[in-house]
Amino acid sequence: MRTRVAEAGVTSASPVTALTPASYNLGAAVGWRRFAVSGDVAKTESRDPAIGKSEAAVVGVSYSLKRFTGRVALGAERNRDRAPAIRDRENVSVDVGGAFNLTRRIAVTGGVRYNIERDRNVVVNDNRSDSKAVYVGTAFKF
């Protein structure tokens, strides 16, 4: 029976190799008194050319006062094997934000994120700013 299937050109993948696309995201943070350093590393692989392979890293520092916490984070992302018209190949981002504690368990957060796009492919000539973001939110501690 195996020879007939092999002669017909039909091959079957094992369940482990059928799930070929893989990704991971690892993060760590170290704090000392009111100062903290954090970092994240991520990688995604796929055989689909629309998704491609991407790698990202983020390094951040934060400092906490009695009711306020400020933070700065720098990130980089590199996309390989992805169609350039879909997404830029290399991006660098800067994130500056903070949080103000209203109570022990509720905080208001906010910040500004700026994304620097290298080798940007301009598909449409317009004046929209897609690489800047301002965010405001809340945080609940349990």
C-alpha positions as CSV (number, residue, x, y, z in Angstrom):
1,M,0.0,0.0,0.0
2,R,2.9,2.4,0.8
3,T,4.4,1.9,-2.7
4,R,1.1,2.7,-4.5
5,V,0.7,6.0,-2.6
6,A,4.4,6.9,-3.2
7,E,4.1,6.0,-6.9
8,A,1.0,8.2,-7.2
9,G,3.0,11.2,-5.9
10,V,0.9,11.7,-2.8
11,T,2.8,12.5,0.3
12,S,1.5,13.2,3.8
13,A,3.0,15.5,6.3
14,S,3.2,14.6,9.9
15,P,1.1,16.7,12.3
16,V,4.2,18.4,13.6
17,T,5.5,19.6,10.2
18,A,2.0,20.6,9.1
19,L,2.2,23.4,11.6
20,T,5.3,24.9,10.1
21,P,4.6,28.6,10.8
22,A,6.2,29.4,14.1
23,S,6.5,32.5,16.3
24,Y,7.8,33.4,19.7
25,N,7.8,36.4,22.0
26,L,10.2,36.5,24.9
27,G,10.2,39.3,27.5
28,A,12.1,40.1,30.6
29,A,12.2,43.0,33.1
30,V,14.5,43.8,36.0
31,G,13.7,46.4,38.6
32,W,15.8,48.0,41.3
33,R,14.1,50.5,43.8
34,R,12.2,52.9,41.5
35,F,14.1,52.1,38.3
36,A,13.2,49.3,35.8
37,V,14.7,48.0,32.5
38,S,12.6,45.7,30.2
39,G,13.2,44.0,26.9
40,D,11.2,41.9,24.4
41,V,12.4,39.8,21.5
42,A,9.9,38.4,18.9
43,K,10.2,36.3,15.8
44,T,7.6,35.1,13.3
45,E,8.2,32.7,10.4
46,S,5.7,31.7,7.7
47,R,5.9,30.2,4.2
48,D,3.2,32.5,3.1
49,P,4.9,35.4,1.2
50,A,2.2,37.9,2.5
51,I,3.3,37.2,6.1
52,G,7.0,36.4,5.5
53,K,9.5,36.4,8.3
54,S,9.8,39.2,10.9
55,E,12.0,39.9,13.8
56,A,11.4,42.6,16.5
57,A,13.1,43.9,19.6
58,V,12.0,46.4,22.2
59,V,14.1,47.9,25.0
60,G,12.6,50.2,27.6
61,V,13.3,52.0,30.9
62,S,10.9,53.3,33.5
63,Y,11.2,55.3,36.6
64,S,8.5,55.4,39.3
65,L,7.6,58.1,41.7
66,K,4.9,58.0,44.4
67,R,2.0,58.6,42.1
68,F,3.6,58.9,38.6
69,T,5.5,56.4,36.4
70,G,7.3,57.5,33.3
71,R,8.8,55.3,30.6
72,V,10.8,55.4,27.4
73,A,11.0,52.5,24.9
74,L,12.9,52.0,21.7
75,G,11.9,49.3,19.3
76,A,13.1,47.9,16.0
77,E,11.3,45.6,13.5
78,R,12.8,43.9,10.4
79,N,10.7,42.1,7.8
80,R,12.3,39.6,5.5
81,D,10.7,37.7,2.6
82,R,7.7,40.0,2.6
83,A,6.4,41.8,-0.4
84,P,7.7,45.4,-0.2
85,A,4.4,46.8,-1.4
86,I,2.6,45.3,1.6
87,R,4.9,46.4,4.4
88,D,8.2,48.2,4.9
89,R,11.3,46.1,5.6
90,E,12.8,48.0,8.5
91,N,11.0,50.2,11.1
92,V,12.3,51.9,14.3
93,S,9.9,53.2,16.9
94,V,10.1,55.5,19.9
95,D,7.5,55.3,22.7
96,V,7.3,57.9,25.5
97,G,4.6,57.4,28.0
98,G,3.5,57.5,31.6
99,A,0.9,56.6,34.2
100,F,-0.7,58.6,37.0
101,N,-2.1,56.6,39.9
102,L,-5.6,57.8,40.9
103,T,-5.9,55.2,43.6
104,R,-3.9,52.2,44.7
105,R,-5.6,50.1,42.0
106,I,-6.6,52.5,39.2
107,A,-4.2,54.5,37.0
108,V,-4.6,56.7,33.9
109,T,-2.0,56.0,31.2
110,G,-1.0,57.8,28.1
111,G,1.8,58.4,25.7
112,V,3.1,59.1,22.3
113,R,4.5,56.6,19.8
114,Y,6.5,57.6,16.7
115,N,7.5,55.1,14.1
116,I,10.4,55.9,11.8
117,E,10.0,54.0,8.5
118,R,13.2,53.3,6.5
119,D,13.1,52.8,2.7
120,R,9.4,53.7,2.7
121,N,7.6,52.7,-0.5
122,V,5.1,55.4,-1.3
123,V,2.2,53.8,-3.1
124,V,-0.2,56.6,-2.7
125,N,0.9,60.3,-2.7
126,D,-1.0,61.7,0.3
127,N,-0.2,63.7,3.4
128,R,-1.6,61.3,6.0
129,S,0.6,60.6,9.1
130,D,0.3,56.9,9.7
131,S,3.5,56.7,11.8
132,K,2.4,58.7,14.8
133,A,0.1,57.7,17.6
134,V,-1.2,59.3,20.8
135,Y,-2.9,57.0,23.3
136,V,-4.8,57.4,26.5
137,G,-6.1,54.5,28.7
138,T,-6.6,53.1,32.1
139,A,-4.9,50.4,34.1
140,F,-6.6,48.3,36.8
141,K,-4.4,46.4,39.3
142,F,-5.8,43.2,40.9
